[in-house]
Amino acid sequence: MEQTRPHQNADLLRENDGLRKKHAAAMQYIRRKVDQLLTVMGTSPLRPEELDDNTLIELDPISIISDSFMQVLHHLKETNEQLRVAHEEITAIFDSAGMGILVIDRDMRILALNRKIKEQFGIDRKITDGMCCRDLLCKKDVEAECPARKAIESGASVERVMDLNGLHFDVVATPIRDKSGIITQVVLVYMDLTERIRAQEDLRRSEERYRDLFENSTDLIQVLNADGTIRYVNQAWRESLGYGPDEVASMSIFDIIHPDCKDCGPEFKSVVCGHKGGRFETLFLTKARETIIVEGNVSPMMEHGAFVGTRGIFRDITLRKQAEIAVIAEREQLAVTLRSIGDGVITTDISSNVVLINKVAEHLTGWTQDAARGMNIREVFSIKSEKTGEDTACPIECVLRTGAPCELEESAVLIARDGRRHLITDSVAPIRDKDSVVTGAVLVFRDITDRKRLEDRIIKSEKIESLGVLAGGIAHDFNNLLNTIIANIDIAARFDRPDSEAQKSLARAQKASTKAKELTQQLLTFSKGGAPVKKLAAIADLIRDTADFGTRGTNVRCDYALPEDLWSAEIDEGQISQVIQNLVLNAVQAMPQGGTISISARNIEVGRAAFTALGEGRYVVIAVRDHGHGIPPENLSRIFEPYFTTKDTGSGLGLATTYSIVKKHDGMIDVESSVGGGTTFTVYLPASLAAAVHTGLPAEPLPRREISGRILVMDDDALVLETAGVLLEMLGYQADFASDGDEALEKYREALRSGASYSAVIMDLTIPGGKGGRSTIRHLLEIDPLAKAIVSSGYSTDAVMANYARHGFAGIVVKPYTIDDLDAELQRVLGNK
Amino acid sequence: METVEIDIRGQLCPATLLVALKEINARASLLRRGAVKLCFLIDNRDATGTIPESASNMGYAVNVAKQQEGWYRIEVAARL
């Protein structure tokens, strides 16, 4: 232990105390500075109990904080540098921005503005402090519209579209707050929309144009997705298919493709599915389940190389199709009509080549449509002149050359492919298109073979009839003359001595006169006057009797084929007998070396539609066939003409009379002949259903009695009257005369009044230009119902002559009559009183 | 990057802050280079305010994560 002095101790104690105080003050100082630094660092001061002084010294907080400050300062420096760069960046951005930027304070005074906004608003003057944005930019005093004001009021960004300085702007005003949150500035960004709006407007207009095209197109336009659902369709599409705009959104193309469309179904599906595009026709089904036919095309739509759907444009061609169908139907109908026409029809093109040939033409030419098509008309339609047999000019060529309708001059003969010949008439007309240009010709022709034959027959029949009238007229007059000649020969013979030389002459004259009489009778029969007196008769017997009689004494015999059930006919037996006789005579003469005549008869029934000269009904047909030399064709058509004969001894009246008789029986006669092959005459007579009645034997002539009385003779021929007078006187009668009916009636009335009435009146049936017996008899019977009138005429077969009693006559004398004929009839009439 | 964990639980602020700053200062260049990251474990609540503010002023990135046991984990690293 160290010893210390007291005064030293006191000093030391004081010194220690002073040192302690200094140390404490120093520590205090350190602690204060540390606390100050800690406060600067942003933390609370040290608490004394936290660190004792030694630990504090050891920790050296000042050094720590100093080091930390170094780092803080370093960091601040870095931050300042960054801020400077940032500021420059912002300034660069501010000036180079594509938008106008304006910074203002709360009082709208301009703080900053960039270059762009100067351009936008054409600002070239210097911006001075305190300048208000309103004066420079919007030049408006409408506070409500001001986005800056709105931003200040609302405290949030405000966007507004404004028209400023002739431009459209999108203005965004953003408030800037200081760190205490008070809005001190507003940043306004002006985006010039003018170009964009113009572009949008252009786009809108362009879209409108395309929309107009799209919507107002009359074609159906559709855009489909890849799966066939509808993306959009135009108005025509909706209207055509009957869907509303709202309905199509949920539809698919498969809703409108017609299920029946076999052709287009898979095809269309493959198109819809984008496998192929192209033009085609398909059927669509409307909402109302109606089918429309459309034609159009579909093409795939690609986006970035991938198939996304199809676009299609269609046109409703239903009406056009219907029209086409109608045209086809009409063409079909025309074709059917053409084929059904009863005439032959051939059409040709401009080069005379056959285009069409109808059924009748096929039959007549022997060429089928297929064979004839494209052939020259001359090959298919080969015609020759009927008269000369030469080829005739083709009427088609004539039409194509002249452009005017042509006709054959007369009928021509068409030579069919197989050589058949048809007599035809034709007419040809040009075919013109809608511009009247000749594009071909149509030939219409008709087979007139049958008609021509019929016409020939009618012409022949008319010719024969007119000849008949002529012959009848001559015969009538001739008969009257003959009457006088015969009667006077008779009278002369009676007055002369029986053994005189004159008697021989008279006998020869009488013989000739008798022949003349027969000839006249034949002529009269042939002529009009010879109406048949028809009775129901069994024809077979009549044929056999007449034919046997006709062949008697010849080397010809008859072979009969007459059926038992042959129908009867209403005929004039005498006339039909004459017909058979004439035909048999003709046959006998055709076979000078002898032979067989085949005579057959049969029943036929003629239908309504039969193309013959016969009317509808039942007929008995008689055929007389010889095996003689035949008749040459040039004569065949003339054999029924009167006075046509090839025989030296023939009268030329036999077949003419036959023809006339058959005609008057409402029948028909036909002849077929070939030279060397014989001749067949066929007679058609209308049949009757009634059975024939055999007529009884004629009554025995009455014995001659002496009768006298007054006889009135009426005739227009003075010679006839005179002769009759002589004959009547010779027979013991008193004769009186009248030249016509009126005179006769007058005389009869007078005789009645005077009481010396006539015993009988002999009246000529017809008096040219006056009243004949036919009409006088009625008046005569009115005057005297008991009057006895005898009709006299050359027309022995006239209807009145045939049925004289029915017409009121008591008797008949056929001119020319002999004295015996007259006597017999007067005896009969007067004797039967 | 290396993470250096410094447990200063049980110390009071401002000593906690001083210890933290001392550790940061000692590794300032490593921290700035991004070579090291400091992770302070503290239980003084005041320090959760002072350490991050100081470190932030010094230019570091600071992340404070409260742990369930009632202490904190403060990570200090270079700013990205």
Contacts between the chains, C-beta under 8 A, distances in Angstrom:
chain1	res1	chain2	res2	distance
A	38	B	14	5.1
A	38	B	17	7.4
A	38	B	18	8.0
A	41	B	17	7.2
A	41	B	21	7.8
A	41	B	50	7.4
A	41	B	54	5.5
A	42	B	50	6.3
A	42	B	53	5.2
A	42	B	54	6.5
A	42	B	57	7.7
A	43	B	13	6.3
A	43	B	14	4.8
A	43	B	17	5.1
A	43	B	46	7.5
A	43	B	50	4.0
A	43	B	54	7.3
A	44	B	13	6.5
A	44	B	14	6.0
A	44	B	46	6.8
A	44	B	50	7.9
A	45	B	14	7.2
A	46	B	14	5.5
A	46	B	15	7.3
A	47	B	12	7.4
A	50	B	12	5.5
A	50	B	14	7.5
A	50	B	15	5.5
A	51	B	15	6.0
A	59	B	15	7.6
A	59	B	18	6.2
A	59	B	22	7.6
A	61	B	18	5.0
A	64	B	18	5.4
A	64	B	21	5.0
A	64	B	22	4.8
A	64	B	25	6.2
A	65	B	18	7.7
A	65	B	21	6.9
A	67	B	21	7.5
A	67	B	25	3.9
A	67	B	28	7.5
A	68	B	21	4.7
A	68	B	24	7.2
A	68	B	25	6.1
A	68	B	54	6.5
A	68	B	58	6.1
A	71	B	24	7.6
A	71	B	25	7.2
A	71	B	28	5.9
A	71	B	58	4.1
A	71	B	59	6.6
A	72	B	57	4.9
A	72	B	58	5.1
A	72	B	59	7.6
A	74	B	58	7.9
A	74	B	59	6.8
A	75	B	57	6.7
A	75	B	58	5.4
A	75	B	59	2.9
A	78	B	59	6.4
A	79	B	59	7.5
